[in-house]
Amino acid sequence: MLVAGNTYLADFQGNLGVLLDPAKLAQFLSGVVISGATMVELLIQEHVTNGVGALIGPITVDMDPDRVPPPSTLIAIRPGMPFPAVQDMHINIHVTIPNLLPGITLRNKLSNPGPAILRNPNLIAFPPQNDVYQLVEPIDLEDVNNPGPVLATIQTFPVTVNPPTP
């Protein structure tokens, strides 16, 4: 993360919950092509991540409660074959960094065409197991109460995704 010209590193733990139509997932897994694509829409229901870095201190990254992103997607690379696939997770987030920006809640600036995207370009099973997702582009963060100026930028945010454990 880049804040006030300084780069900081942090490790995170968290969860991201999605809602999907089980019938659409079954169609996807069977290779059924609908409207020229084999695709499943995923709706993010929960996103809570807590991190800490040696110099930056605690950081929270949560789902933006005010801005619902468009559906995330699971799209087959070759129509009629579910895998390999590209999975894009569209996220709008709130970020707090109390040690560096006390009392400020940050949110991602909406770029063209929209929210930040975490992508796995080579998903081979669903749900994912030890799959790594990378930001498509850095996330510029602005103050929720004073939008416009970029106060911080998440430069990279590799996320390893696993299904929930029973």
DSSP file (Angstrom, degrees, kcal/mol; ACC not computed):
  #  RESIDUE AA STRUCTURE BP1 BP2  ACC     N-H-->O    O-->H-N    N-H-->O    O-->H-N    TCO  KAPPA ALPHA  PHI   PSI    X-CA   Y-CA   Z-CA
    1    1 A M              0   0    0      0, 0.0     7,-3.2     0, 0.0     2,-0.6   0.000 360.0 360.0 360.0 139.8    0.0    0.0    0.0
    2    2 A L  E     +AB   7 153A   0    151,-3.0   151,-2.2     5,-0.2     2,-0.4  -0.936 360.0 169.9-108.1 120.0    1.2    3.5   -0.9
    3    3 A V  E >   -AB   6 152A   0      3,-2.8     3,-2.2    -2,-0.6   149,-0.2  -0.991  69.7 -16.6-133.8 123.9    0.3    6.2    1.7
    4    4 A A  T 3  S-     0   0    0    147,-0.8    -1,-0.1    -2,-0.4     3,-0.1   0.862 128.4 -51.8  51.2  42.1    1.7    9.7    1.6
    5    5 A G  T 3  S+     0   0    0      1,-0.2     2,-0.4     0, 0.0    -1,-0.3   0.409 117.0 110.8  80.2  -2.5    4.5    8.6   -0.7
    6    6 A N  E <   -A    3   0A   0     -3,-2.2    -3,-2.8     2,-0.0     2,-0.4  -0.855  61.4-136.2-107.7 142.0    5.6    5.7    1.5
    7    7 A T  E     -A    2   0A   0     -2,-0.4     2,-0.3    -5,-0.2    -5,-0.2  -0.814  23.1-174.1 -98.3 134.1    5.1    2.1    0.7
    8    8 A Y        -     0   0    0     -7,-3.2     2,-0.4    -2,-0.4    45,-0.0  -0.937  12.1-149.2-127.0 148.2    3.9   -0.3    3.4
    9    9 A L        +     0   0    0     -2,-0.3    47,-0.4     2,-0.0    46,-0.3  -0.900  20.1 169.6-114.6 146.6    3.4   -4.1    3.5
   10   10 A A        -     0   0    0     -2,-0.4     2,-0.4    43,-0.2    43,-0.2  -0.988  26.9-133.0-151.1 154.3    0.8   -5.9    5.5
   11   11 A D  E     -C   52   0A   0     41,-2.0    41,-1.7    -2,-0.3     2,-0.3  -0.890  27.2-160.4-109.0 143.9   -0.6   -9.5    5.8
   12   12 A F  E     -C   51   0A   0     -2,-0.4     2,-0.3    39,-0.2    39,-0.2  -0.886  17.2-171.5-127.3 153.5   -4.3  -10.1    5.8
   13   13 A Q  E     +C   50   0A   0     37,-2.2    37,-2.8    -2,-0.3     2,-0.3  -0.982  34.6 113.6-133.9 144.0   -6.8  -12.7    6.8
   14   14 A G  E     -C   49   0A   0     -2,-0.3     2,-0.3    35,-0.2    35,-0.2  -0.986  47.2-104.0 180.0-169.4  -10.5  -12.6    6.0
   15   15 A N  E     -C   48   0A   0     33,-2.6    33,-2.5    -2,-0.3     2,-0.4  -0.987   9.8-162.4-144.5 155.8  -13.4  -13.9    4.2
   16   16 A L  E     -C   47   0A   0     -2,-0.3     2,-0.4    31,-0.2    31,-0.2  -0.978  14.4-159.6-137.9 119.1  -15.5  -13.1    1.2
   17   17 A G  E     -C   46   0A   0     29,-2.1    28,-3.3    -2,-0.4    29,-1.6  -0.851   7.8-168.4-106.0 137.4  -19.0  -14.7    0.8
   18   18 A V  E     -C   44   0A   0     -2,-0.4     2,-0.4    26,-0.3    26,-0.2  -0.907  13.2-145.8-124.0 152.5  -20.8  -14.9   -2.5
   19   19 A L  E     +C   43   0A   0     24,-2.6    24,-2.9    -2,-0.3     2,-0.3  -0.943  26.3 168.4-112.2 135.0  -24.3  -15.8   -3.5
   20   20 A L        -     0   0    0     -2,-0.4    22,-0.1    22,-0.2     3,-0.1  -0.964  42.1-102.0-143.1 161.6  -25.0  -17.7   -6.7
   21   21 A D     >  -     0   0    0     20,-0.5     4,-2.2    -2,-0.3     3,-0.4  -0.762  26.5-152.0 -84.2 113.7  -27.8  -19.5   -8.4
   22   22 A P  H  > S+     0   0    0      0, 0.0     4,-2.4     0, 0.0    -1,-0.2   0.833  96.0  54.8 -58.0 -33.2  -27.2  -23.2   -7.9
   23   23 A A  H  > S+     0   0    0      2,-0.2     4,-2.2     1,-0.2     5,-0.1   0.904 108.4  48.2 -66.4 -40.2  -29.1  -24.0  -11.2
   24   24 A K  H  > S+     0   0    0     -3,-0.4     4,-2.6     2,-0.2    -1,-0.2   0.889 111.1  50.9 -66.7 -38.3  -26.8  -21.6  -13.1
   25   25 A L  H  X S+     0   0    0     -4,-2.2     4,-3.0     2,-0.2    -2,-0.2   0.919 109.5  50.4 -64.1 -42.3  -23.7  -23.2  -11.5
   26   26 A A  H  X S+     0   0    0     -4,-2.4     4,-1.5     2,-0.2    -2,-0.2   0.909 111.4  48.5 -61.9 -41.5  -25.0  -26.7  -12.5
   27   27 A Q  H  X>S+     0   0    0     -4,-2.2     5,-2.3     2,-0.2     4,-0.6   0.932 112.3  49.3 -61.6 -45.4  -25.5  -25.5  -16.1
   28   28 A F  H ><5S+     0   0    0     -4,-2.6     3,-1.5     1,-0.2    -2,-0.2   0.942 110.5  49.3 -58.1 -50.1  -22.0  -23.9  -16.1
   29   29 A L  H 3<5S+     0   0    0     -4,-3.0    -1,-0.2     1,-0.3    -2,-0.2   0.773 109.9  52.1 -64.5 -25.8  -20.4  -27.1  -14.8
   30   30 A S  H 3<5S-     0   0    0     -4,-1.5    -1,-0.3    -5,-0.2    -2,-0.2   0.540 117.3-114.1 -86.5  -6.1  -22.2  -29.2  -17.4
   31   31 A G  T <<5 +     0   0    0     -3,-1.5    -3,-0.2    -4,-0.6     2,-0.2   0.600  54.6 165.4  87.8  11.2  -20.9  -26.9  -20.2
   32   32 A V      < -     0   0    0     -5,-2.3     2,-0.5    -6,-0.2    -1,-0.3  -0.441  28.1-143.6 -65.6 129.8  -24.3  -25.5  -21.2
   33   33 A V        -     0   0    0     -2,-0.2     2,-0.5     5,-0.1     5,-0.2  -0.853  18.1-174.9 -99.5 125.2  -23.9  -22.4  -23.3
   34   34 A I  B >  S-I   37   0B   0      3,-2.5     3,-1.8    -2,-0.5     5,-0.1  -0.983  70.4 -11.1-121.6 127.6  -26.5  -19.6  -22.8
   35   35 A S  T 3  S-     0   0    0     -2,-0.5    -1,-0.2     1,-0.3     3,-0.1   0.859 129.6 -53.7  53.0  40.3  -26.5  -16.5  -25.0
   36   36 A G  T 3  S+     0   0    0      1,-0.1     2,-0.3    -3,-0.1    -1,-0.3   0.495 123.3  81.1  80.1   3.5  -23.1  -17.4  -26.5
   37   37 A A  B <   -I   34   0B   0     -3,-1.8    -3,-2.5     2,-0.1     2,-0.7  -0.988  68.1-138.7-142.1 150.9  -21.3  -17.7  -23.2
   38   38 A T        +     0   0    0     -2,-0.3    38,-2.9    38,-0.3     2,-0.3  -0.931  53.6 146.1-104.5 106.6  -20.8  -20.2  -20.4
   39   39 A M  E     -J   75   0C   0     -2,-0.7     2,-0.4    36,-0.2    36,-0.2  -0.978  39.5-158.2-148.2 151.6  -21.0  -18.0  -17.3
   40   40 A V  E     -J   74   0C   0     34,-2.0    34,-2.0    -2,-0.3     2,-0.4  -0.999  20.1-138.2-129.2 134.0  -22.2  -17.7  -13.7
   41   41 A E  E     -J   73   0C   0     -2,-0.4   -20,-0.5    32,-0.2     2,-0.4  -0.765  16.4-161.1 -90.0 138.4  -22.9  -14.5  -11.9
   42   42 A L  E     -J   72   0C   0     30,-2.8    30,-3.2    -2,-0.4     2,-0.6  -0.982   3.5-155.1-121.5 127.0  -21.6  -14.2   -8.3
   43   43 A L  E     -C   19   0A   0    -24,-2.9   -24,-2.6    -2,-0.4     2,-0.3  -0.902  18.5-130.8-105.8 118.4  -23.1  -11.6   -5.9
   44   44 A I  E     +C   18   0A   0     -2,-0.6   -26,-0.3   -26,-0.2     3,-0.1  -0.518  31.6 170.2 -69.4 125.1  -20.7  -10.6   -3.1
   45   45 A Q  E     +     0   0A   0    -28,-3.3     2,-0.3     1,-0.3   -27,-0.2   0.651  64.9  15.9-106.1 -25.2  -22.7  -10.8    0.2
   46   46 A E  E     +C   17   0A   0    -29,-1.6   -29,-2.1    16,-0.0    -1,-0.3  -0.994  52.4 173.5-152.7 141.5  -19.8  -10.3    2.7
   47   47 A H  E     +C   16   0A   0     -2,-0.3    16,-2.1   -31,-0.2     2,-0.4  -0.796  13.6 158.4-153.4 107.9  -16.2   -9.1    2.6
   48   48 A V  E     +CD  15  62A   0    -33,-2.5   -33,-2.6    -2,-0.3     2,-0.4  -0.988   7.0 168.0-135.1 121.9  -14.3   -8.6    5.8
   49   49 A T  E     -CD  14  61A   0     12,-2.1    12,-3.0    -2,-0.4     2,-0.4  -0.998  12.7-166.7-138.4 132.1  -10.5   -8.6    5.9
   50   50 A N  E     +CD  13  60A   0    -37,-2.8   -37,-2.2    -2,-0.4     2,-0.3  -0.960  14.8 172.7-119.7 136.8   -8.2   -7.6    8.7
   51   51 A G  E     -CD  12  59A   0      8,-3.2     8,-2.5    -2,-0.4     2,-0.3  -0.873  16.1-162.6-136.6 169.2   -4.5   -6.9    8.3
   52   52 A V  E     -CD  11  58A   0    -41,-1.7   -41,-2.0    -2,-0.3     2,-0.3  -0.978   4.1-169.0-152.5 142.7   -1.4   -5.7   10.1
   53   53 A G  E  >  - D   0  57A   0      4,-1.4     4,-1.9    -2,-0.3   -43,-0.2  -0.946  33.9-116.2-131.2 154.5    2.0   -4.5    9.0
   54   54 A A  T  4 S+     0   0    0     -2,-0.3    -1,-0.1   -45,-0.2   -44,-0.1   0.870 114.2  18.1 -57.5 -40.5    5.1   -3.7   11.0
   55   55 A L  T  4 S+     0   0    0    -46,-0.3    -1,-0.2     2,-0.1   -45,-0.1   0.748 127.2  49.7-103.3 -29.6    5.1    0.0   10.1
   56   56 A I  T  4 S-     0   0    0    -47,-0.4    43,-0.4     1,-0.2    44,-0.2   0.752  89.8-155.5 -85.3 -24.3    1.5    0.6    9.0
   57   57 A G  E  <  -D   53   0A   0     -4,-1.9    -4,-1.4    42,-0.1    -1,-0.2  -0.462  49.7  -2.1  81.2-156.9   -0.2   -1.1   11.9
   58   58 A P  E     -D   52   0A   0      0, 0.0    41,-0.5     0, 0.0     2,-0.3  -0.384  62.6-176.2 -73.2 147.3   -3.7   -2.5   11.7
   59   59 A I  E     -D   51   0A   0     -8,-2.5    -8,-3.2    38,-0.2     2,-0.4  -0.996   9.1-160.0-138.8 138.7   -5.8   -2.2    8.5
   60   60 A T  E     -DE  50  96A   0     36,-1.9    36,-1.9    -2,-0.3     2,-0.4  -0.974   4.0-171.6-119.3 141.0   -9.4   -3.2    7.8
   61   61 A V  E     +DE  49  95A   0    -12,-3.0   -12,-2.1    -2,-0.4     2,-0.3  -0.971  20.0 165.6-129.1 113.8  -10.8   -3.8    4.4
   62   62 A D  E     -DE  48  94A   0     32,-2.7    32,-2.7    -2,-0.4   -14,-0.2  -0.824  44.2 -83.1-126.7 163.6  -14.6   -4.3    4.3
   63   63 A M  E     - E   0  93A   0    -16,-2.1    30,-0.3    -2,-0.3   -16,-0.1  -0.454  50.9-109.8 -63.2 134.5  -17.3   -4.4    1.8
   64   64 A D        -     0   0    0     28,-2.6     3,-0.3     3,-0.2    -1,-0.1  -0.568  26.0-157.0 -66.8 118.0  -18.6   -0.8    1.0
   65   65 A P  S    S+     0   0    0      0, 0.0    -1,-0.2     0, 0.0     3,-0.1   0.658  87.5  46.4 -74.7 -13.1  -22.1   -0.8    2.6
   66   66 A D  S    S+     0   0    0      1,-0.2     2,-0.5    -3,-0.0    -2,-0.1   0.626 107.1  53.5-104.0 -16.2  -23.2    2.1    0.3
   67   67 A R        -     0   0    0     -3,-0.3    -3,-0.2    25,-0.1    -1,-0.2  -0.903  65.5-159.4-130.1 105.4  -22.0    1.0   -3.2
   68   68 A V        -     0   0    0     -2,-0.5    23,-0.1    -3,-0.1    -5,-0.0  -0.694  19.2-137.6 -82.2 123.9  -23.0   -2.4   -4.5
   69   69 A P        -     0   0    0      0, 0.0     3,-0.1     0, 0.0   -25,-0.1  -0.328  28.6 -92.1 -74.9 163.8  -20.7   -3.6   -7.3
   70   70 A P        -     0   0    0      0, 0.0    20,-0.2     0, 0.0    44,-0.0  -0.273  65.0 -69.3 -64.6 164.3  -22.0   -5.3  -10.4
   71   71 A P        -     0   0    0      0, 0.0   -28,-0.2     0, 0.0     2,-0.1  -0.247  49.1-125.4 -56.8 140.6  -22.1   -9.1  -10.2
   72   72 A S  E     -J   42   0C   0    -30,-3.2   -30,-2.8    18,-0.1     2,-0.4  -0.400  32.9-136.5 -75.7 165.6  -18.8  -10.8  -10.2
   73   73 A T  E     -JK  41  88C   0     15,-2.1    15,-2.2   -32,-0.2     2,-0.5  -0.943  25.8-162.6-136.3 151.8  -18.4  -13.5  -12.9
   74   74 A L  E     -JK  40  87C   0    -34,-2.0   -34,-2.0    -2,-0.4     2,-0.5  -0.973  29.8-180.0-124.6 110.3  -17.1  -16.9  -13.6
   75   75 A I  E     -JK  39  86C   0     11,-2.8    11,-2.9    -2,-0.5   -36,-0.2  -0.958  26.5-125.7-124.6 127.0  -16.7  -17.2  -17.4
   76   76 A A  E     - K   0  85C   0    -38,-2.9   -38,-0.3    -2,-0.5     9,-0.3  -0.410  10.9-143.3 -65.4 141.2  -15.5  -20.3  -19.3
   77   77 A I  E    S+     0   0C   0      7,-2.2    -1,-0.1     1,-0.2     8,-0.1   0.879  93.6  36.1 -73.2 -38.5  -12.5  -19.6  -21.6
   78   78 A R  E >  S- K   0  81C   0      3,-0.5     3,-2.2     6,-0.5    -1,-0.2  -0.970  97.6-115.7-116.7 120.2  -13.9  -22.0  -24.3
   79   79 A P  T 3  S+     0   0    0      0, 0.0   -46,-0.1     0, 0.0   -47,-0.1  -0.214 101.0  24.4 -52.9 137.4  -17.7  -22.1  -24.7
   80   80 A G  T 3  S+     0   0    0    -48,-0.1   -47,-0.1     1,-0.1   -43,-0.0   0.295 108.1  84.1  90.0 -10.0  -19.1  -25.5  -23.8
   81   81 A M  E <   -K   78   0C   0     -3,-2.2    -3,-0.5     1,-0.1    -4,-0.2  -0.981  64.4-156.0-125.4 118.8  -16.2  -26.4  -21.4
   82   82 A P  E     +     0   0C   0      0, 0.0    -5,-0.1     0, 0.0    -1,-0.1   0.826  61.9  87.6 -66.6 -30.5  -16.5  -25.0  -17.9
   83   83 A F  E     +     0   0C   0     -7,-0.1     2,-0.2   -54,-0.1    41,-0.1  -0.970  68.7  37.7-132.5 146.1  -12.7  -25.1  -17.2
   84   84 A P  E    S+     0   0C   0      0, 0.0    -7,-2.2     0, 0.0    -6,-0.5   0.517  85.7 166.7 -71.1 158.0  -10.4  -23.4  -17.5
   85   85 A A  E     -KL  76 123C   0     38,-2.0    38,-2.8    -9,-0.3     2,-0.5  -0.886  37.2-122.2-137.0 165.7  -12.3  -20.3  -16.6
   86   86 A V  E     -K   75   0C   0    -11,-2.9   -11,-2.8    -2,-0.3     2,-0.5  -0.962  24.1-164.1-110.3 126.0  -11.7  -16.6  -15.7
   87   87 A Q  E     -KL  74 120C   0     33,-2.4    33,-2.5    -2,-0.5     2,-0.5  -0.958   4.1-171.4-114.1 123.0  -13.2  -15.5  -12.4
   88   88 A D  E     -KL  73 119C   0    -15,-2.2   -15,-2.1    -2,-0.5     2,-0.7  -0.953   7.9-159.6-111.1 126.5  -13.5  -11.8  -11.8
   89   89 A M  E     - L   0 118C   0     29,-3.2    29,-2.4    -2,-0.5     2,-0.5  -0.928  10.4-154.1-105.9 111.8  -14.5  -10.6   -8.3
   90   90 A H  E     - L   0 117C   0     -2,-0.7     2,-0.4   -20,-0.2    27,-0.2  -0.757  21.5-177.2 -88.3 122.7  -15.8   -7.0   -8.5
   91   91 A I  E     - L   0 116C   0     25,-2.8    25,-1.6    -2,-0.5     2,-0.4  -0.956  28.4-170.0-129.7 141.8  -15.3   -5.2   -5.2
   92   92 A N        -     0   0    0     -2,-0.4   -28,-2.6    23,-0.2     2,-0.3  -0.998  32.4-172.6-118.5 130.1  -16.2   -1.9   -3.7
   93   93 A I  E     -E   63   0A   0     -2,-0.4    15,-1.1   -30,-0.3     2,-0.4  -0.836  30.2-144.9-129.4 158.4  -14.4   -1.5   -0.3
   94   94 A H  E     -EF  62 107A   0    -32,-2.7   -32,-2.7    -2,-0.3     2,-0.4  -0.966  25.2-167.7-113.3 138.9  -14.0    0.6    2.8
   95   95 A V  E     -EF  61 106A   0     11,-2.1    11,-3.2    -2,-0.4     2,-0.4  -0.990   8.1-169.2-130.7 134.2  -10.5    0.8    4.3
   96   96 A T  E     +EF  60 105A   0    -36,-1.9   -36,-1.9    -2,-0.4     9,-0.1  -0.989  10.8 175.9-123.6 138.3   -9.3    2.1    7.6
   97   97 A I    >>  -     0   0    0      7,-0.5     4,-3.4     4,-0.4     3,-1.1  -0.704   8.1-179.6-133.8  77.3   -5.7    2.6    8.6
   98   98 A P  T 34 S+     0   0    0      0, 0.0    -1,-0.1     0, 0.0   -39,-0.1   0.775  76.5  54.8 -59.4 -30.7   -6.0    4.2   12.1
   99   99 A N  T 34 S+     0   0    0    -41,-0.5   -42,-0.1   -43,-0.4   -40,-0.1   0.829 123.7  24.6 -72.1 -29.9   -2.2    4.6   12.7
  100  100 A L  T <4 S+     0   0    0     -3,-1.1    -1,-0.1   -44,-0.2   -43,-0.1   0.787 137.6  24.4-102.8 -35.6   -1.7    6.6    9.5
  101  101 A L  S >< S-     0   0    0     -4,-3.4     3,-1.8     3,-0.1    -4,-0.4  -0.579  80.3-164.9-131.4  69.2   -5.1    8.1    8.7
  102  102 A P  T 3  S+     0   0    0      0, 0.0     3,-0.1     0, 0.0    -3,-0.1  -0.283  73.3   7.8 -62.4 137.1   -6.9    8.4   12.1
  103  103 A G  T 3  S+     0   0    0      1,-0.2     2,-0.5     0, 0.0    -7,-0.0   0.492 102.5 116.7  76.3   3.4  -10.6    9.0   11.9
  104  104 A I    <   -     0   0    0     -3,-1.8     2,-0.5    -7,-0.1    -7,-0.5  -0.899  48.1-160.9-110.6 131.7  -10.7    8.6    8.1
  105  105 A T  E     -F   96   0A   0     -2,-0.5    39,-2.9    -9,-0.1    40,-0.3  -0.952  16.7-156.0-105.5 124.9  -12.6    5.8    6.2
  106  106 A L  E     -FG  95 143A   0    -11,-3.2   -11,-2.1    -2,-0.5     2,-0.3  -0.620   9.5-170.3 -95.7 156.8  -11.3    5.3    2.7
  107  107 A R  E     -FG  94 142A   0     35,-2.5    35,-2.8   -13,-0.2     2,-0.2  -0.974  33.0 -95.4-139.7 156.4  -13.2    3.9   -0.3
  108  108 A N  E     - G   0 141A   0    -15,-1.1    33,-0.2    -2,-0.3     2,-0.2  -0.504  38.8-120.8 -71.3 137.3  -12.0    2.8   -3.7
  109  109 A K        -     0   0    0     31,-2.8     2,-0.8    -2,-0.2    31,-0.2  -0.550  29.5-115.0 -71.2 142.1  -12.5    5.4   -6.4
  110  110 A L        -     0   0    0     -2,-0.2     2,-0.1     5,-0.1    -1,-0.1  -0.725  38.6-168.1 -83.4 114.3  -14.7    4.2   -9.1
  111  111 A S        -     0   0    0      3,-1.6    28,-0.0    -2,-0.8    -3,-0.0  -0.391  37.5 -51.8 -92.4 175.2  -12.6    3.9  -12.3
  112  112 A N  S    S+     0   0    0      1,-0.3    -1,-0.1    -2,-0.1    -2,-0.0  -0.812 130.5  14.1 -85.7 118.6  -13.8    3.4  -15.8
  113  113 A P  S    S-     0   0    0      0, 0.0    -1,-0.3     0, 0.0    -3,-0.0  -0.979 121.3 -89.3 -98.3  -1.2  -15.7    1.0  -16.1
  114  114 A G  S    S+     0   0    0      1,-0.2    -3,-1.6    -5,-0.1     3,-0.1  -0.831  70.7  17.5 173.0-134.0  -16.4    0.5  -12.4
  115  115 A P  S    S-     0   0    0      0, 0.0    -1,-0.2     0, 0.0   -23,-0.2   0.001  79.2 -79.8 -70.5 173.3  -15.2   -1.2   -9.2
  116  116 A A  E     -L   91   0C   0    -25,-1.6   -25,-2.8   -26,-0.1     2,-0.4  -0.384  47.1-143.7 -68.0 152.7  -11.9   -2.8   -8.4
  117  117 A I  E     -L   90   0C   0     20,-0.3    19,-2.4   -27,-0.2     2,-0.5  -0.982  14.7-164.0-129.0 127.1  -11.4   -6.3   -9.9
  118  118 A L  E     -LM  89 135C   0    -29,-2.4   -29,-3.2    -2,-0.4     2,-0.4  -0.939  26.7-164.7-100.2 128.6   -9.6   -9.3   -8.4
  119  119 A R  E     -LM  88 134C   0     15,-3.0    15,-2.3    -2,-0.5   -31,-0.2  -0.936  29.6-170.1-126.4 138.6   -9.0  -11.8  -11.2
  120  120 A N  E >   -L   87   0C   0    -33,-2.5   -33,-2.4    -2,-0.4     3,-0.6  -0.969  12.8-170.9-115.1 108.9   -8.0  -15.4  -11.4
  121  121 A P  E 3  S+     0   0C   0      0, 0.0    -1,-0.1     0, 0.0    12,-0.1   0.501  78.7  39.0 -81.7  -2.2   -7.3  -15.9  -15.2
  122  122 A N  E 3   +     0   0C   0    -35,-0.1     2,-0.3   -38,-0.1   -36,-0.2  -0.333  68.9 169.6-146.8  58.7   -7.0  -19.7  -14.9
  123  123 A L  E <   -L   85   0C   0    -38,-2.8   -38,-2.0    -3,-0.6     3,-0.1  -0.557   7.2-179.3 -71.8 132.0   -9.6  -21.2  -12.6
  124  124 A I        +     0   0    0     -2,-0.3     2,-0.3     1,-0.3    -1,-0.1   0.459  63.1  16.5-115.2  -2.7   -9.7  -25.0  -12.9
  125  125 A A  S    S-     0   0    0    -40,-0.1    -1,-0.3   -43,-0.1     4,-0.1  -0.978  77.5-104.3-160.9 156.8  -12.4  -25.9  -10.4
  126  126 A F  S    S+     0   0    0     -2,-0.3     3,-0.0     2,-0.1   -97,-0.0  -0.988 102.3  38.4-136.3 128.2  -15.3  -24.3   -8.5
  127  127 A P  S    S-     0   0    0      0, 0.0    -1,-0.1     0, 0.0    34,-0.0   0.472 105.7-118.3 -72.2 157.4  -15.3  -23.6   -5.6
  128  128 A P        -     0   0    0      0, 0.0     2,-0.4     0, 0.0    -2,-0.1  -0.285  23.8-159.1 -67.1 150.1  -11.6  -22.5   -5.8
  129  129 A Q  S    S-     0   0    0     33,-0.2    33,-0.2    -4,-0.1     3,-0.1  -0.953  74.6 -21.7-133.1 113.6   -9.0  -24.3   -3.8
  130  130 A N  S    S+     0   0    0     31,-0.7     2,-0.3    -2,-0.4    32,-0.2   0.800  92.5 158.2  57.6  31.6   -5.7  -22.4   -3.1
  131  131 A D  E     -N  161   0D   0     30,-1.6    30,-3.1   -11,-0.0     2,-0.5  -0.682  34.6-138.0 -88.1 139.6   -6.4  -20.2   -6.1
  132  132 A V  E     -N  160   0D   0     -2,-0.3     2,-0.4    28,-0.2    28,-0.2  -0.842  14.7-165.7-103.2 132.1   -4.6  -16.9   -6.3
  133  133 A Y  E     -N  159   0D   0     26,-3.0    26,-2.7    -2,-0.5     2,-0.3  -0.915   6.0-163.6-113.8 140.7   -6.4  -13.7   -7.4
  134  134 A Q  E     -M  119   0C   0    -15,-2.3   -15,-3.0    -2,-0.4     2,-0.2  -0.896  29.1 -98.5-122.9 152.1   -4.6  -10.5   -8.4
  135  135 A L  E     -M  118   0C   0     -2,-0.3   -17,-0.2   -17,-0.2    22,-0.0  -0.473  21.5-144.4 -64.5 138.2   -5.7   -7.0   -8.8
  136  136 A V  S    S-     0   0    0    -19,-2.4    -1,-0.2     1,-0.3   -18,-0.1   0.877  85.3  -7.6 -69.9 -38.3   -6.4   -6.1  -12.5
  137  137 A E  S    S-     0   0    0    -20,-0.4    -1,-0.3    -3,-0.0   -20,-0.3  -0.974  94.2 -77.6-151.1 157.9   -5.1   -2.6  -11.7
  138  138 A P        -     0   0    0      0, 0.0     2,-0.6     0, 0.0    17,-0.2  -0.142  45.0-123.1 -56.0 154.3   -4.1   -0.7   -8.5
  139  139 A I  E     - H   0 154A   0     15,-2.4    15,-2.7   -23,-0.1     2,-0.4  -0.899  17.4-151.6-105.4 114.7   -6.9    0.6   -6.3
  140  140 A D  E     - H   0 153A   0     -2,-0.6   -31,-2.8    13,-0.2     2,-0.4  -0.696  15.1-150.8 -81.4 136.4   -6.9    4.4   -5.6
  141  141 A L  E     -GH 108 152A   0     11,-3.2    10,-2.6    -2,-0.4    11,-1.2  -0.916  13.9-175.3-115.9 135.8   -8.5    5.2   -2.3
  142  142 A E  E     -GH 107 150A   0    -35,-2.8   -35,-2.5    -2,-0.4     2,-0.3  -0.847  37.8 -91.0-122.8 159.9  -10.3    8.4   -1.4
  143  143 A D  E >   -GH 106 146A   0      3,-0.6     3,-0.8     6,-0.5   -37,-0.2  -0.555  28.8-139.8 -70.3 129.0  -11.9    9.7    1.8
  144  144 A V  T 3  S+     0   0    0    -39,-2.9    -1,-0.2    -2,-0.3   -38,-0.1   0.880 104.6  42.2 -56.2 -39.1  -15.5    8.7    2.1
  145  145 A N  T 3  S+     0   0    0    -40,-0.3    -1,-0.2     1,-0.2   -39,-0.1   0.531 125.7  32.9 -89.8  -6.8  -16.4   12.2    3.5
  146  146 A N  E <  S- H   0 143A   0     -3,-0.8    -3,-0.6     3,-0.1    -1,-0.2  -0.474  84.0-169.3-144.2  66.9  -14.1   14.2    1.1
  147  147 A P  E     +     0   0A   0      0, 0.0     3,-0.1     0, 0.0    -3,-0.1  -0.168  54.5  51.3 -63.5 153.0  -14.1   12.3   -2.2
  148  148 A G  E    S+     0   0A   0      1,-0.3   -39,-0.0    -5,-0.0     2,-0.0  -0.691  78.9  83.9 127.2 -78.6  -11.7   13.3   -4.9
  149  149 A P  E    S-     0   0A   0      0, 0.0     2,-0.6     0, 0.0    -6,-0.5  -0.334  76.9-123.2 -63.9 139.5   -8.1   13.4   -3.7
  150  150 A V  E     + H   0 142A   0      1,-0.2    -8,-0.2    -8,-0.1     3,-0.1  -0.741  32.4 174.4 -83.0 119.2   -6.3   10.0   -3.6
  151  151 A L  E     +     0   0A   0    -10,-2.6  -147,-0.8    -2,-0.6     2,-0.3   0.673  66.0   1.9 -98.1 -22.6   -5.0    9.4   -0.1
  152  152 A A  E     -BH   3 141A   0    -11,-1.2   -11,-3.2  -149,-0.2     2,-0.4  -0.981  59.6-147.9-158.7 160.1   -3.7    5.9   -0.5
  153  153 A T  E     -BH   2 140A   0   -151,-2.2  -151,-3.0    -2,-0.3     2,-0.9  -0.991  12.3-143.4-137.8 128.5   -3.3    3.3   -3.3
  154  154 A I  E     - H   0 139A   0    -15,-2.7   -15,-2.4    -2,-0.4     3,-0.1  -0.828  22.7-178.2 -86.4 110.6   -3.4   -0.5   -2.9
  155  155 A Q        +     0   0    0     -2,-0.9     2,-0.3     1,-0.3    -1,-0.2   0.905  65.4   5.0 -82.0 -43.2   -0.7   -1.4   -5.4
  156  156 A T        +     0   0    0     -3,-0.1    -1,-0.3   -18,-0.1   -22,-0.1  -0.983  54.0 174.2-139.0 151.5   -1.0   -5.2   -5.1
  157  157 A F        -     0   0    0     -2,-0.3     2,-0.2    -3,-0.1   -24,-0.1  -0.395  12.9-169.7-154.7  65.8   -3.3   -7.4   -3.2
  158  158 A P        -     0   0    0      0, 0.0     2,-0.5     0, 0.0   -24,-0.2  -0.448  11.3-164.1 -65.0 129.9   -2.7  -11.1   -4.0
  159  159 A V  E     -N  133   0D   0    -26,-2.7   -26,-3.0    -2,-0.2     2,-0.6  -0.966  12.9-153.8-121.2 125.8   -5.6  -13.1   -2.5
  160  160 A T  E     -N  132   0D   0     -2,-0.5     2,-0.4   -28,-0.2   -28,-0.2  -0.898  20.2-156.7 -98.2 122.7   -5.5  -16.9   -2.0
  161  161 A V  E     +N  131   0D   0    -30,-3.1   -30,-1.6    -2,-0.6   -31,-0.7  -0.841  17.7 170.1-108.5 133.7   -9.1  -18.2   -2.0
  162  162 A N        -     0   0    0     -2,-0.4   -33,-0.2   -33,-0.2     3,-0.1  -0.964  37.9-102.9-133.8 152.4  -10.3  -21.4   -0.4
  163  163 A P        -     0   0    0      0, 0.0   -33,-0.1     0, 0.0   -37,-0.0  -0.342  53.2 -85.4 -69.2 158.6  -13.8  -22.7    0.2
  164  164 A P        -     0   0    0      0, 0.0  -149,-0.0     0, 0.0     0, 0.0  -0.300  41.4-124.6 -64.1 149.0  -15.2  -22.5    3.7
  165  165 A T              0   0    0      1,-0.1    -3,-0.0    -3,-0.1     0, 0.0  -0.751 360.0 360.0 -94.0 143.3  -14.3  -25.3    6.1
  166  166 A P              0   0    0      0, 0.0    -1,-0.1     0, 0.0     0, 0.0   0.517 360.0 360.0 -67.8 360.0  -17.2  -27.1    7.8
